[in-house]
């Protein structure tokens, strides 16, 4: 019995150590409508105590994307649908930096998402130990056939 207890304890300790060194990605499974958010909230292998937040929270972010995202004419013509995944860092002052597409769709969609992120207002920074920190963030933005280009 002691042999099994030691093995179980070793597995638990290994899992805890792996958990501590792994980036955390939060998926909001209750959210079934546009956009789905994935938040990477790890800096230097230490999870933040509070993830960075768009002014108005997730609802504010969804509204900002809905109001400001424009489907490029090339994407509309080609009937492109799917998600563009953009990565950026929310700095300790809430400014967005290091904006880059990590998985794109082409047809001008990637450039539109970068433009959208560049025009976002200042975020509330992530906190660790009560202090603001830089936090990496991954945001998927979905393009659908029904999106209308604003003029």
C-alpha positions in Angstrom: 0.0 0.0 0.0 2.9 2.4 0.8 4.3 1.7 -2.6 1.1 2.9 -4.3 0.8 5.9 -2.0 4.3 7.0 -3.0 3.5 6.6 -6.7 0.3 8.6 -6.3 2.1 11.3 -4.4 4.8 11.5 -7.1 2.2 11.8 -9.8 0.4 14.6 -7.9 3.6 16.5 -7.3 4.6 16.1 -11.0 1.2 17.4 -12.1 1.4 20.4 -9.7 4.9 21.3 -11.0 3.7 20.9 -14.6 0.7 23.1 -13.9 2.9 25.8 -12.4 5.2 25.9 -15.4 2.5 25.8 -18.1 0.9 28.9 -19.8 -2.7 29.2 -18.9 -5.3 29.6 -21.6 -8.8 30.4 -20.5 -11.7 29.4 -22.7 -15.1 30.7 -22.0 -17.1 27.7 -22.8 -20.4 29.3 -21.8 -19.9 31.9 -24.5 -21.4 30.6 -27.8 -21.6 33.8 -29.8 -19.1 36.1 -31.5 -16.3 36.5 -30.5 -14.8 33.6 -28.5 -12.0 34.8 -26.3 -8.8 33.0 -25.4 -6.7 34.8 -22.9 -3.1 33.9 -22.4 -2.2 35.3 -19.0 1.3 34.1 -18.3 4.5 36.1 -18.1 7.8 34.4 -17.2 5.9 31.2 -16.3 4.0 32.8 -13.5 0.3 33.2 -13.9 -1.1 36.7 -13.3 -3.5 37.2 -10.4 -5.8 39.3 -12.6 -5.9 39.1 -16.3 -5.9 42.3 -18.3 -9.3 43.7 -19.1 -10.8 45.7 -21.9 -12.8 48.7 -20.6 -16.3 47.3 -20.0 -15.0 43.7 -19.7 -15.8 41.0 -22.2 -19.1 42.6 -23.2 -17.3 45.9 -23.9 -14.7 44.0 -26.1 -17.4 42.2 -28.0 -19.3 45.5 -28.6 -16.1 47.2 -29.7 -15.3 44.4 -32.2 -18.9 44.4 -33.5 -19.0 48.2 -34.0 -15.5 48.6 -35.5 -14.6 45.4 -37.5 -15.0 45.8 -41.2 -14.9 43.0 -43.7 -12.5 43.7 -46.5 -14.0 43.8 -50.0 -11.8 41.0 -51.1 -13.0 38.8 -48.3 -16.6 39.5 -49.1 -16.1 38.8 -52.7 -14.4 35.5 -52.0 -16.9 34.7 -49.2 -14.2 34.1 -46.7 -15.2 32.9 -43.3 -13.2 31.9 -40.3 -11.1 33.3 -37.5 -8.0 35.4 -37.4 -5.9 34.9 -34.2 -4.0 38.0 -33.1 -1.5 38.1 -30.3 -0.5 41.2 -28.4 0.9 42.2 -25.1 -1.1 44.4 -22.7 1.6 46.5 -21.0 1.8 47.4 -17.4 0.2 50.8 -18.3 -2.6 49.1 -20.3 -1.1 50.0 -23.7 -1.1 47.3 -26.4 2.2 46.4 -28.0 3.8 43.6 -30.1 0.6 43.1 -32.2 1.0 40.2 -34.6 -1.3 37.7 -36.4 -0.5 34.2 -35.4 -3.1 32.5 -37.6 -4.7 34.4 -40.5 -7.2 34.1 -43.2 -5.7 36.4 -45.9 -7.9 38.4 -48.2 -7.2 41.5 -46.1 -8.8 40.0 -42.9 -5.4 39.8 -41.1 -4.7 43.5 -41.8 -8.2 44.5 -40.6 -7.8 42.7 -37.3 -4.4 44.4 -36.7 -6.0 47.7 -37.5 -8.8 47.0 -35.1 -6.4 46.1 -32.2 -4.3 49.2 -32.9 -7.4 51.3 -32.4 -8.5 49.7 -29.1 -8.6 52.0 -26.1 -6.2 51.5 -23.1 -6.9 48.3 -21.2 -6.7 47.7 -17.5 -3.4 45.9 -17.0 -2.9 42.5 -15.5 -1.8 42.3 -11.9 0.6 40.0 -10.1 1.4 40.5 -6.4 -0.8 43.6 -6.7 1.5 45.2 -9.2 0.7 45.8 -12.9 2.6 43.5 -15.3 2.9 42.9 -19.0 0.6 40.1 -20.1 0.4 38.2 -23.4 -3.1 38.0 -24.8 -4.5 36.0 -27.8 -7.7 37.1 -29.3 -9.5 35.3 -32.1 -11.7 37.5 -34.3 -14.3 35.8 -36.4 -15.3 36.8 -39.9 -18.8 35.7 -41.1 -20.5 36.1 -44.4 -23.2 38.3 -42.9 -20.7 41.0 -41.8 -21.3 44.3 -43.7 -18.5 46.6 -44.6 -19.0 50.0 -43.0 -18.4 53.2 -45.0 
